[in-house]
Amino acid sequence: MGHHAPLFASERTAAQLLDMKPAEFKALVLAGALPGAVLHGRWDVAELQAIMRGNKIKPSEEFDL
């Protein structure tokens, strides 16, 4: 069996996926620059990828990353 990419990730794993320290990731979530957990303390990996690729941006909000 091959390696499967996660559909949802813990806070620590989500931070790792974005090459961030958990504290940096948490700060961006608290600031509203990144979405919060969607299910049982887990983040939607596809949503995080779309945001980081610029495919899902809230036009009414501006954040300095």
TIMI-2910 file (N, C-alpha, C, CB; in pm, 1 decimal, decimal comma, always signed):
<rs>
+----------+----------+----------+----------+----------+----------+----------+----------+----------+----------+----------+----------+------+
!      n_x !      n_y !      n_z !     ca_x !     ca_y !     ca_z !      c_x !      c_y !      c_z !     cb_x !     cb_y !     cb_z ! resn !
+----------+----------+----------+----------+----------+----------+----------+----------+----------+----------+----------+----------+------+
!    +83,8 !   -118,6 !     +0,0 !     +0,0 !     +0,0 !     +0,0 !    +87,9 !   +124,4 !     +0,0 !    -95,1 !     +0,1 !   +121,5 !  Met !
!    +45,2 !   +224,3 !    -71,6 !   +118,7 !   +349,5 !    -78,5 !    +81,6 !   +443,7 !    +33,9 !    +94,7 !   +416,4 !   -210,7 !  Gly !
!   +150,2 !   +555,3 !    +36,0 !   +124,3 !   +658,3 !   +136,9 !     -0,7 !   +736,1 !    +98,3 !   +246,2 !   +754,2 !   +151,8 !  His !
!    -87,4 !   +758,4 !   +194,2 !   -210,6 !   +833,6 !   +170,6 !   -198,7 !   +971,9 !   +232,2 !   -333,1 !   +758,9 !   +228,4 !  His !
!   -237,1 !  +1072,0 !   +157,1 !   -238,5 !  +1209,1 !   +208,8 !   -360,8 !  +1224,7 !   +298,5 !   -240,1 !  +1314,7 !    +91,9 !  Ala !
!   -346,1 !  +1292,8 !   +411,2 !   -460,1 !  +1308,8 !   +502,0 !   -565,6 !  +1402,5 !   +443,7 !   -412,7 !  +1361,8 !   +637,5 !  Pro !
!   -690,9 !  +1374,6 !   +474,4 !   -800,4 !  +1463,8 !   +436,3 !   -816,3 !  +1574,2 !   +539,9 !   -932,2 !  +1385,2 !   +420,9 !  Leu !
!   -793,8 !  +1538,7 !   +665,5 !   -801,4 !  +1632,8 !   +776,3 !   -675,4 !  +1617,0 !   +859,7 !   -929,7 !  +1609,7 !   +862,6 !  Phe !
!   -631,2 !  +1725,7 !   +921,8 !   -505,7 !  +1723,4 !   +996,2 !   -521,5 !  +1789,1 !  +1132,3 !   -395,5 !  +1792,9 !   +917,0 !  Ala !
!   -447,5 !  +1738,0 !  +1228,5 !   -442,2 !  +1801,1 !  +1360,4 !   -373,2 !  +1936,4 !  +1346,5 !   -367,4 !  +1710,2 !  +1464,1 !  Ser !
!   -379,5 !  +2016,3 !  +1451,3 !   -314,6 !  +2147,9 !  +1447,5 !   -164,9 !  +2133,5 !  +1417,6 !   -335,3 !  +2222,4 !  +1581,8 !  Glu !
!   -101,3 !  +2040,6 !  +1483,8 !    +42,9 !  +2019,0 !  +1463,8 !    +73,6 !  +1975,5 !  +1320,1 !    +95,2 !  +1913,1 !  +1562,8 !  Arg !
!     -5,0 !  +1881,3 !  +1268,3 !    +16,9 !  +1833,6 !  +1131,9 !    -13,6 !  +1942,2 !  +1030,5 !    -68,6 !  +1710,5 !  +1103,9 !  Thr !
!   -119,8 !  +2019,1 !  +1053,3 !   -153,2 !  +2129,1 !   +962,4 !    -39,8 !  +2230,6 !   +957,7 !   -284,3 !  +2197,7 !  +1005,8 !  Ala !
!    +16,5 !  +2261,8 !  +1072,4 !   +130,9 !  +2353,6 !  +1077,4 !   +248,5 !  +2296,3 !   +999,5 !   +172,4 !  +2381,5 !  +1223,4 !  Ala !
!   +275,4 !  +2167,8 !  +1016,6 !   +385,0 !  +2103,3 !   +944,0 !   +360,8 !  +2106,6 !   +793,4 !   +402,3 !  +1958,5 !   +991,2 !  Gln !
!   +236,6 !  +2083,1 !   +752,0 !   +203,7 !  +2085,6 !   +609,4 !   +231,9 !  +2222,3 !   +547,7 !    +56,9 !  +2048,3 !   +588,3 !  Leu !
!   +218,3 !  +2327,8 !   +627,8 !   +241,7 !  +2464,0 !   +580,3 !   +382,2 !  +2513,0 !   +614,5 !   +138,4 !  +2558,4 !   +639,7 !  Leu !
!   +466,5 !  +2422,2 !   +664,0 !   +605,4 !  +2453,0 !   +700,5 !   +610,8 !  +2566,0 !   +802,9 !   +687,0 !  +2491,1 !   +575,4 !  Asp !
!   +524,0 !  +2556,2 !   +903,1 !   +517,4 !  +2655,7 !  +1010,1 !   +535,7 !  +2587,6 !  +1144,5 !   +383,5 !  +2732,5 !  +1006,3 !  Met !
!   +575,6 !  +2666,3 !  +1241,5 !   +575,0 !  +2618,5 !  +1379,1 !   +429,9 !  +2619,9 !  +1426,2 !   +667,5 !  +2706,6 !  +1472,2 !  Lys !
!   +392,6 !  +2528,3 !  +1515,6 !   +254,4 !  +2527,2 !  +1564,5 !   +208,7 !  +2661,9 !  +1620,5 !   +239,3 !  +2421,6 !  +1670,8 !  Pro !
!   +296,8 !  +2734,6 !  +1687,1 !   +259,1 !  +2865,8 !  +1742,6 !   +227,0 !  +2965,3 !  +1631,6 !   +372,1 !  +2921,2 !  +1831,4 !  Ala !
!   +302,0 !  +2960,9 !  +1521,7 !   +275,0 !  +3050,7 !  +1408,1 !   +140,4 !  +3017,3 !  +1345,8 !   +387,2 !  +3040,5 !  +1301,5 !  Glu !
!   +115,0 !  +2888,9 !  +1327,1 !    -10,9 !  +2843,6 !  +1269,2 !   -127,8 !  +2888,6 !  +1356,8 !    -11,4 !  +2690,0 !  +1252,8 !  Phe !
!   -115,3 !  +2865,0 !  +1487,7 !   -222,1 !  +2901,8 !  +1580,9 !   -247,8 !  +3051,8 !  +1579,2 !   -187,1 !  +2856,5 !  +1722,7 !  Lys !
!   -142,1 !  +3131,5 !  +1570,9 !   -157,6 !  +3277,2 !  +1566,7 !   -234,5 !  +3320,4 !  +1442,3 !    -20,3 !  +3346,0 !  +1570,0 !  Ala !
!   -207,0 !  +3258,6 !  +1328,7 !   -278,4 !  +3292,8 !  +1205,3 !   -424,6 !  +3250,3 !  +1212,2 !   -210,7 !  +3227,3 !  +1084,6 !  Leu !
!   -450,9 !  +3137,3 !  +1276,9 !   -589,6 !  +3093,7 !  +1295,2 !   -663,1 !  +3192,1 !  +1386,0 !   -595,1 !  +2950,0 !  +1354,6 !  Val !
!   -600,5 !  +3228,9 !  +1497,0 !   -663,9 !  +3322,8 !  +1590,7 !   -686,3 !  +3460,1 !  +1528,1 !   -578,4 !  +3337,3 !  +1716,2 !  Leu !
!   -597,7 !  +3500,6 !  +1435,7 !   -611,9 !  +3629,4 !  +1367,1 !   -716,1 !  +3623,4 !  +1256,1 !   -478,0 !  +3673,4 !  +1309,4 !  Ala !
!   -761,3 !  +3502,9 !  +1220,8 !   -858,8 !  +3487,8 !  +1113,7 !   -797,3 !  +3474,9 !   +976,4 !   -951,5 !  +3602,6 !  +1114,4 !  Gly !
!   -664,8 !  +3471,2 !   +967,5 !   -598,0 !  +3458,4 !   +838,0 !   -608,0 !  +3316,5 !   +784,1 !   -451,4 !  +3499,3 !   +849,6 !  Ala !
!   -621,1 !  +3220,4 !   +873,2 !   -642,6 !  +3080,9 !   +835,6 !   -769,4 !  +3033,4 !   +905,0 !   -519,4 !  +2990,9 !   +873,8 !  Leu !
!   -839,7 !  +2939,4 !   +843,6 !   -963,6 !  +2891,4 !   +905,0 !   -936,3 !  +2810,2 !  +1030,9 !  -1042,6 !  +2807,4 !   +805,5 !  Pro !
!  -1037,2 !  +2801,0 !  +1113,6 !  -1026,7 !  +2718,4 !  +1233,1 !  -1052,7 !  +2572,7 !  +1200,1 !  -1124,1 !  +2766,4 !  +1340,3 !  Gly !
!  -1043,2 !  +2491,2 !  +1300,9 !  -1070,0 !  +2348,5 !  +1285,0 !  -1215,6 !  +2329,0 !  +1243,7 !  -1039,2 !  +2270,9 !  +1416,4 !  Ala !
!  -1238,7 !  +2228,5 !  +1160,5 !  -1374,6 !  +2205,0 !  +1112,1 !  -1441,0 !  +2084,4 !  +1176,2 !  -1373,1 !  +2187,4 !   +963,4 !  Val !
!  -1361,4 !  +1990,2 !  +1224,8 !  -1420,1 !  +1868,0 !  +1278,0 !  -1327,3 !  +1805,4 !  +1380,7 !  -1449,8 !  +1768,4 !  +1165,1 !  Leu !
!  -1372,0 !  +1796,9 !  +1503,9 !  -1296,1 !  +1729,8 !  +1610,4 !  -1151,9 !  +1778,2 !  +1620,2 !  -1296,9 !  +1580,4 !  +1587,9 !  His !
!  -1132,2 !  +1909,3 !  +1613,2 !   -997,1 !  +1964,1 !  +1624,3 !   -909,5 !  +1936,3 !  +1503,8 !   -930,9 !  +1909,6 !  +1745,5 !  Gly !
!   -971,1 !  +1916,4 !  +1389,6 !   -897,6 !  +1885,4 !  +1267,0 !   -924,8 !  +1991,5 !  +1160,6 !   -936,1 !  +1745,4 !  +1214,3 !  Arg !
!   -822,9 !  +2017,2 !  +1078,8 !   -831,7 !  +2113,9 !   +970,4 !   -847,9 !  +2041,5 !   +838,8 !   -708,1 !  +2204,7 !   +967,2 !  Trp !
!   -927,1 !  +2099,4 !   +749,0 !   -947,7 !  +2045,9 !   +614,9 !   -822,4 !  +2075,6 !   +532,3 !  -1076,0 !  +2107,4 !   +548,0 !  Asp !
!   -748,6 !  +1972,2 !   +497,4 !   -621,8 !  +1988,4 !   +425,6 !   -644,6 !  +2053,7 !   +289,5 !   -552,0 !  +1852,3 !   +408,1 !  Val !
!   -748,5 !  +2014,4 !   +217,8 !   -775,8 !  +2072,9 !    +85,9 !   -803,9 !  +2222,8 !    +96,8 !   -894,9 !  +2001,7 !    +19,4 !  Ala !
!   -874,1 !  +2264,1 !   +201,9 !   -903,3 !  +2406,4 !   +221,4 !   -774,9 !  +2484,4 !   +250,1 !  -1004,2 !  +2425,6 !   +336,6 !  Glu !
!   -688,3 !  +2429,1 !   +334,3 !   -560,4 !  +2494,9 !   +362,8 !   -476,4 !  +2507,2 !   +236,1 !   -482,5 !  +2417,0 !   +470,6 !  Leu !
!   -475,2 !  +2401,5 !   +155,2 !   -399,7 !  +2405,6 !    +29,7 !   -454,8 !  +2513,0 !    -63,5 !   -403,3 !  +2268,5 !    -39,9 !  Gln !
!   -586,1 !  +2522,1 !    -74,6 !   -648,1 !  +2621,7 !   -162,1 !   -614,5 !  +2763,3 !   -116,5 !   -800,2 !  +2602,4 !   -165,9 !  Ala !
!   -615,7 !  +2786,9 !    +13,5 !   -582,3 !  +2919,5 !    +66,2 !   -437,8 !  +2953,8 !    +35,5 !   -607,3 !  +2925,9 !   +217,8 !  Ile !
!   -347,1 !  +2861,5 !    +61,6 !   -204,7 !  +2887,8 !    +40,8 !   -170,2 !  +2903,8 !   -107,1 !   -121,7 !  +2775,5 !   +100,9 !  Met !
!   -247,4 !  +2840,7 !   -194,7 !   -224,9 !  +2855,0 !   -339,2 !   -292,9 !  +2979,9 !   -395,0 !   -275,8 !  +2731,0 !   -413,1 !  Arg !
!   -371,1 !  +3047,5 !   -312,1 !   -440,1 !  +3167,7 !   -356,9 !   -569,8 !  +3139,5 !   -428,2 !   -351,9 !  +3246,1 !   -445,9 !  Gly !
!   -618,2 !  +3017,2 !   -419,7 !   -742,7 !  +2980,0 !   -486,0 !   -865,8 !  +3004,2 !   -399,5 !   -737,6 !  +2835,5 !   -526,2 !  Asn !
!   -843,5 !  +3034,3 !   -273,2 !   -956,1 !  +3058,7 !   -183,1 !   -917,3 !  +3171,4 !    -89,1 !   -995,3 !  +2929,6 !   -103,2 !  Lys !
!   -951,4 !  +3291,2 !   -127,5 !   -918,4 !  +3409,0 !    -48,2 !  -1047,2 !  +3484,9 !    -19,6 !   -814,5 !  +3499,9 !   -121,6 !  Ile !
!  -1059,2 !  +3533,2 !   +101,5 !  -1174,0 !  +3616,3 !   +135,3 !  -1143,5 !  +3758,2 !    +89,6 !  -1205,7 !  +3611,3 !   +289,0 !  Lys !
!  -1210,0 !  +3808,2 !    -15,1 !  -1177,4 !  +3939,6 !    -70,9 !  -1200,5 !  +4055,6 !    +24,0 !  -1256,8 !  +3961,9 !   -193,6 !  Pro !
!  -1286,2 !  +4038,7 !   +122,7 !  -1314,5 !  +4149,7 !   +213,9 !  -1213,4 !  +4158,6 !   +327,6 !  -1454,2 !  +4135,5 !   +271,1 !  Ser !
!  -1118,9 !  +4066,0 !   +332,8 !  -1021,6 !  +4065,2 !   +441,3 !   -880,5 !  +4075,5 !   +386,6 !  -1036,4 !  +3938,9 !   +526,1 !  Glu !
!   -796,6 !  +4148,4 !   +458,8 !   -656,6 !  +4160,3 !   +421,2 !   -571,1 !  +4120,7 !   +539,9 !   -622,7 !  +4304,0 !   +373,9 !  Glu !
!   -469,6 !  +4040,8 !   +513,9 !   -379,3 !  +3996,6 !   +618,8 !   -237,4 !  +4003,8 !   +568,3 !   -413,4 !  +3854,2 !   +665,3 !  Phe !
!   -146,9 !  +4040,1 !   +655,6 !     -4,7 !  +4036,0 !   +624,4 !    +50,9 !  +3906,1 !   +678,6 !    +71,0 !  +4158,9 !   +683,6 !  Asp !
!   +100,0 !  +3822,3 !   +590,8 !   +158,5 !  +3695,2 !   +633,8 !   +307,3 !  +3708,5 !   +644,8 !   +122,8 !  +3582,3 !   +537,6 !  Leu !
+----------+----------+----------+----------+----------+----------+----------+----------+----------+----------+----------+----------+------+
</rs>
